[in-house]
């Protein structure tokens, strides 16, 4: 994929800004791009809250699972969750505001603790004695952060191997493979609970979904843009009379809790644990790169190699410093890509405000407890819309990628098939080596690897000149 030459006005890259004398953001054409638009507080605050509501459950899930696995008490769990929120806030602020030419993709892009590393971290916990579990995990995570910083620039240089044909497959798989998450939320969230899948949970999820659809159909202007937020608010209020809204977290959460460095012990560096987390980091970098390409398509702002390098550098920094305060591996949050796609609110300052709010929630757990009162079924009803919209973005990208060509049809068919295998048959790779399970067990990374390989096979190896028109950047 050829990248057109840039003139002097674009020397900082396609995701850079120029600033007027007053310091206000302007484009080279004296017209602010939607990504750089600074919304009025009356619009900015609800849009930011919508991002927080969409991602909160995903941010607290990894620390909850890991904390339970290593036997932390309630206070320890609270510290772990607070650290996850804090690091998510710092990473998101770095990503959206950034430092020109060094860190941050300067797009409406959310970074937080990823669920992809849960299984390897649980394996590390199982092979260590109590007291050494979290230190071993954190040591491996810190090295994985350095690993990301070291190889991140190479991902940017490989951008030409990710034309719309490939990115369309990956974006579609992000939406499809994430769909079990809201389905699980709609059933109550806790698979071990006796009432998991109870009809009252499904009814609440369906009610929330219907409310969102009605607002989308009959709402006007900004009300329509924040349909998800209103849907979750109305769903939560509807859950209260039936005793489905849990307020217990308000009683146990401390008002404020400043993060303490190495509160769970000094990191331990174990070779096997480090290798497994570095493999996970490769998966996260693939998913994060795909997310940046997706948000670039949605925002109509091209993401070049330097933009992806700066974005991955943010991942690496957050992953490295996270364990100091109790954080876990950090990567892109796909559900927030769905929020941008659905609402069409593309301002990075909206997401920056969401990042700042996450940071505050990490310092004041009592505030985080208020957000956590949204019932899981309500999140499930909204999540179906969110993740489905990501898949639609991928399909839209594929529609522009030359699917009238038989080779392209085969590429998309096989790549989607490879990506759906872990979803359709979770035990398919059970007898494969651990490293293969880590890479292929993620439908997103498996589909991406197959799509890139087939793109090389059909359109690069043995060909001369420029790639076919269908492979050029849209």
Number of C-alpha atoms within 10 A of each C-alpha: 18 12 12 6 8 11 9 7 13 14 10 16 18 15 20 17 19 14 11 11 6 6 8 11 17 16 15 12 7 10 11 15 18 16 21 24 17 16 15 8 10 9 16 18 14 19 27 22 18 23 25 22 21 23 19 18 18 17 23 23 17 25 27 16 15 22 20 14 14 18 13 16 10 13 11 15 19 22 26 27 23 31 30 31 29 29 29 31 28 21 33 33 29 27 29 28 18 19 13 15 14 14 23 27 31 27 29 27 32 29 28 31 30 20 20 20 22 19 15 18 25 16 14 23 22 13 12 15 12 11 13 18 25 25 23 25 27 33 22 28 33 29 21 25 26 18 20 25 20 12 16 23 19 13 17 20 14 11 19 15 19 23 22 27 29 29 25 30 28 35 30 27 28 29 25 22 20 22 20 16 16 24 21 18 27 30 23 27 21 13 12 7 9 8 13 17 19 12 13 17 24 21 16 26 30 19 20 27 23 16 21 25 18 14 18 17 11 9 15 10 7 14 16 20 23 26 24 32 23 19 24 28 16 16 28 22 15 17 20 13 9 9 9 20 19 14 15 10 15 17 9 14 19 16 13 15 17 14 17 12 13 14 15 21 16 16 20 18 17 14 11 10 23 23 15 21 27 20 20 25 26 19 24 27 26 21 24 23 27 26 26 25 26 29 27 21 21 22 20 14 16 20 22 20 20 23 28 28 25 26 33 32 27 30 32 30 19 28 31 26 19 27 29 22 22 26 29 32 32 32 31 27 23 26 24 26 28 28 26 25 22 23 18 14 24 24 24 26 22 28 31 26 22 27 31 19 23 28 23 18 25 28 22 19 24 20 19 23 21 14 15 19 16 23 26 26 32 31 33 31 29 30 28 21 20 28 28 19 22 31 24 19 23 25 18 17 23 21 14 16 24 18 16 10 10 9 15 21 15 14 23 23 13 15 26 23 17 23 29 20 20 20 18 12 10 12 12 14 16 11 9 11 9 15 13 14 16 23 18 22 24 25 26 31 25 26 27 28 20 21 28 20 16 21 22 15 13 14 17 16 10 8 12 8 6 12 14 12 11 17 23 19 16 15
